[in-house]
Amino acid sequence: MNNIIVSPSILAADFADFKESVSQIDDSGASWIHMDVMDGVFVPNITFGSQLVSSIRARTKSVLDVHLMISQPGRFIKDFADAGADIITFHYEAETHTNKYLNEIRSFGKKPGISIVPSTPCSVLEEILPLIDLVLIMTVNPGFGGQNLIPECLEKVEKLAKMREKANLSFRISVDGGINRETAKKAINSGADTLVIGSAFFSEPDKKGLIHQLQF
């Protein structure tokens, strides 16, 4: 299995002090920063756009793991690529021409990812798995941080891990929603190798200890 990567979510940070939040992530030993972009249409919340990605890009060398929870995300792929995103993940449910936009992300030298909400089966991804570097399984209904993980979503992680092995592919399997010390173990045992962690990271006094525990 691939090494475990922890991707702290800036969604749970202090929005008045992103600079300090980025420093906390970098100092913790985490090598990715997860950025949830929400438009108030695809999900019932509004967060930030490509300008914040650009600002954070200037302050860190960490991998910027950008998750587009927006309708018609294909319209903004170039904007986020130009802003410095390293991974651009959009929702299967939000676009019709999925292949086109996965290829477009790669054409900008970025890694393409695809995400599905809890009600979408992972079987819909079978035809596009060779095109992607990351599958993001939402383990809560997207829109807000601080929710509890939906246990049934880990069954999809197991199925996806088997699909990856059968097809001899190497995409990463990421989980997002309700991840903490306890649920992270369950996600890893199910086959996840990338953990998006928000509230549990920023509320943790020993952030280095948390990252070390989850990654090793």
Residue, then its C-alpha position, 0 to 999 in steps of 0.5 A: m500500500n502507498n504511504i499514508i498521507v495526511s492532508p489537513s483541511i484549511l476549511a477548519a482553520d481560523f479564516a482571519d489568520f490563514k498565514e498562521s494556519v499554514s505555518q501550523i500545517d507545515d510545522s506539523g510534518a504534514s506535506w499536503i494542504h487540503m482546500d475545499v472550494m465551495d460555491g453555495v450551489f453544489v453544496p450549501n456553503i460558500t468558502f473561497g476561490s482561486q485567489l486564496v490558493s494563490s496566496i497560500r501557494a506563495r507561503t508554502k511548498s506543501v502540496l496544495d490538494v484543491h477540492l472543487m465542490i462547485s457546479q460546472p467545475g470545468r469553467f475554473i480548472k485553468d484558474f486553479a491551475d494558474a493559482g498553484a494547485d498541485i492536485i485538482t479534484f472535482h465531483y463526478e456529480a458536477e460535470t457531464h464531460t468528466n474525461k475532458y476535464l480530467n485530461e485538461i487538468r493533466s494538460f496543465g501539469k497537475k494531478p487530476g482527482i475525482s470525488i463522489v458524495p456518500s450517495t454515489p456508488c464507486s462503480v460509476l468511476e470504473e471507466i475513468l480510473p486509469l485517468i486519475d491520480l486520486v479518488l476522494i470518497m466523501t465520508v460525510n455529506p459535503g458542505f460543512g466541517g465538523q460532521n461525524l463520519i458515515p460508517e457505510c462510506l468505508e465500504k465504498v473505500e474497500k470496494l474501490a481498493k479492490m477495483r484498484e488492485k484488480a486493474n493494477l492501478s496506482f491512484r490514491i484513495s482519499v477520505d474526507g469527513g469526520i476523520n480523527r485518530e479513531t476513524a482514521k484507523k478504520a479508514i486506513n484498514s478499509g484501504a484509504d491511503t490519504l486522510v483529509i483531517g480538519s477539526a481534529f487537526f486544528s483542535e489538537p494541541d500536539k499536531k506533530g504527534l497527531i501527524h506522526q501517529l497517522q502517517f507512521 
